[in-house]
Amino acid sequence: GDKIIFESSYTIKDKREKELSVNEILIPILDANDNLIQIQVYSKINQQKINSPEMINEITIPFFEAEFSNSEIKILKASKKFFELFNFSQDNFNSNDESLIHFLKLLSEKIYDLEFNHTSRLEFEISDDDGERIYLFEINLKEKNNDKIKFTAAGLDITELKLNQKRLQKLNNDKNKLLTIVSHDLKSPFNSILNFISLINDGIEIDEEQKREYLRFIYDSAKQQIELIHDLLDWSKVEAGLLEFTPHCINLNSIVNKIISGFGGQIYQKGLQIVSDFDKETKVFFDKNYLKIVLTNIISNAIKFSHKNGKIIISAKDEKDYTTIQIQDFGIGFSDRYLKQLTNQNNFEIQIGTMGEKGTGFGLKFCYDIIQSNHGKLMIETESQKGTKVIIKLKKPAVKIVYFDEELKLNEIKNHITKFQPEIYIYLTKDIFDLFSFIRDNSPDFVIINYDLIKSFQKSFIEKVFSELSETCKLIGLTSELNNKDELNDALKIYKLIDINKSRSFIISFTSFLFRQIKNGKSLKHIKFEHFSV
């Protein structure tokens, strides 16, 4: 039958036989496939009868009643949540809010559907203090009188549902990708290994040279499968969220030296010269584990495809918005088919190295996905028999913020801060020693602290923690004692104290303010903070 919103009023008697009026609204919420997501029921008991607008006002979801006439929609009454969503007054139903105007335009396009089917749905995306939210509005015809159509609509926040839908789709795609790799890239070589072992094990007469050749093939194949398994394990950790992306300022020389030492045997065997052509103090802003995976794969390829006695050059330079890392070899280059795997989800092309080394065909695509999904760029220039140049551009944040507080407070904003990346990076920590390390290694622009928590530590220790702050860094304290400035406040040179009860709203609104300024082309030193208020 038709999906409608039920409104009812009835009376009941209490223990003293006194009549009470009950108003109820029942709202069925369905998804795009007509599946019932939930039923919301709102009841109010009063000794005196209440009118419908009062009842509607107390509904905790965006709900409204409207009238369509002369090609225009007029809101007749609405819940408080609806007013808040579109940021206009309950006393004035007229608003110039762009989101509301756009919403009403989309709503008017549903009138034809509503008129003939008595029900319709509208999915609408809107920005609020928590970021981008998606609402599903269930629209139901209330009455039709000549050229006027009255209808009601109830909105349900389906943001998490949509995110979960995307996650499930991605997991399904990843599962299919993994099955393809396992069924082909793992199964086929193991079949060959087993066949060769059977030949040797069955006692078939073969000469020593042929036996050594078989054993060499078994060794190379097993080694290749181990490499693939390592790549798959790294990839599965990333996809499962077990390897969280936590960028820091990393010393590039330190990580490159560790990777090169791991390939010492292969470098010696080929007689390769590795040249690190960059300042040894060069720092990049990226996750250390992710960067190690990427550079290990790319340097491995450079070694694999280099000729004997060849050279590999690793260089890096600081640019305005990026740090660029370049790995160049002068070997055989990549084939077009090998490069196509960067954009083809299901194609894993294997290319043989200059000494017969086999890769997994998976690593390069994995590296590309890591860099691209974390606001960077990975580009490849290659020419047959002349070599390959892999260029990695890692985005530098315009602003770095560290926020120290209790775990519960940190979790409240965790899901809201990623939308500001890569322009603004916020590091969350509940560990005072971790705070000290981040300040020392990353030179943050803002340090936001739970000042009440900080005061529980010894003054000399706290002064040591903040001794590494740069002169331009602003220290902001969250406290329950705004009017009680103490000796520590002066010692730390706190820029501003904020009411701790407003910590969540402050951090989100302050970061939003910075984000807008940067998006408008302003550098940090040109932002006027006196224009910001909580």
C-alpha positions, 0 to 999 in steps of 0.5 A: 500500500501507500507509504504514509505518515500517521498522525493520531490524537487520542485521550487516556486516563491516569490513575486518578481518572484524569483525562490526558491528551496523547499526540503521536506521529509515526514515520516509516523510513525506507531506502531507495529499494523500498526496504524499511530502514526504521520506524520512528514514533514520537509521542507527547502526553499533555493535560491540555490538547496541543496543536500540531505545530508544537508537536512537529517542532519537538520531532528530533529529525528534519520533518516538515509539512509543505504546500505546492501551489503555482509552481512554488513550495511553501513550508507550512510548519517544520521541526526544530531540526529542519530549521537548524539543518537549513539555518533559518528562523522558526518565526520566518519561513523565508530564507535565502540560504542557498542549500534550502533554495537548492533543496526546494528546487529538487523537491519541486521536481518530485511533485509529479511523482508525488501526485501520481504515486502518493509518495516519493523520495529525495536524497540530499547532501548538505554541509553542517558543523560535522561536515558533509551529511546525506539525508534521505527524505521520505515524502508523502502526499497529505491532500490534494485540492484543486491546484494545491498539493499538501505533503509531509516529508521526514529526513533520515541521516544516511551518511554512515549508511552510504559510507558503509555501502561504499566500504562494502563495495570496495571490500567486494572489489578487493575480494575479487581482486585478491581471488584473481591474484591468488587463483592465477599468480600463486596457483600457476607457479606452485603447480610448476614447482610441484611438477619439477619436485615430482620429476626429481623425487620420482628418481627419473634420470637427469644429469646434474646440470639439468637438476641444478636448472630445476632447483634454480627454477624452484628457488626463483619461483618460491622467492617470487611467491614470497615477494607476492605474499609480502605485498599481499600482506601489506596490501591487506593491512592497508585495506583492513585499516590495520595500517593507519595512515599517520603522517610525520616529518620523516628524515628521507636519508634514514629511510632510504639507507635502511631500504638500500641496506636490505638490497645489499646482496642484489646491489653487489651481485649486479655491481650497481652504484647507488647515488643519493643526490639530496640533502641528508637533512631533507624531510618529507611529510608522510606515513613512515610505514607507507613510505617504506612500502612505496620506496622499497617497491620502486627501488626494488624495480630499479635494481631489477631492471638495471644492467650490470654495473649500472647506476641508480640515482635517488634525488629529492627537492622541496617545492612550494606545495610538495616534496618531490622524490625521484628514483632513476635507473638506466636499465631496460625500461617498462613496457606499455603493458606493464604500465597499464596496470596502474589504471587497470584494477585487474591487470597484473603484468609481470616483467622480467629483470635483466638477470631473469628476476621475476616480480609480482606484478602487484607492487607498482599498482599498490604503490600508485594507490597508496600515493594517490589516495593520500593526496600525492602523485606518482608519475613514471617516465620510461624509455625502452633500453634507456631507463625509467624515472619514477617521480613521487610528489608528496603533499605538504600540509599548509598547517600542522596542528597537534591536539593533546587531550583525553582519549574520549575527547579525541575520539569525538573529533576523530571522524571530522578532521580528515575532511581538512586534509591535506591542507591541514593536518591534525595529530591527536595524542593522549600521551604527553611524551608523544606530544613532546616528540611531535613538537620536537620533530614536526614544528607544528603551527598550533598546539591545542592542549587540555590545560587542566590536564597539563597542570597535573604534571610538574611545572619543570617537566611541562616547560621542557615539553614545550621548550621546543615550540617555535616562536611562531607556534601558537599554544591554545589551552582548553580549561574550565577556569578561564578567569584564573590565570596562573604562573604556568600560563605566563611561563608557557606564553599561552596564546588563548584560553578556551572554555573546555566545554566548547572544545569540540566545537572550537576545534572543528570551527577553528580548523574550518576557519583555517581551511577556508582561509587557505582555500582562498589563497592566504598563507598562514602568516597572512591570516588574521586570527582576530577575525575568528571567534568561538 
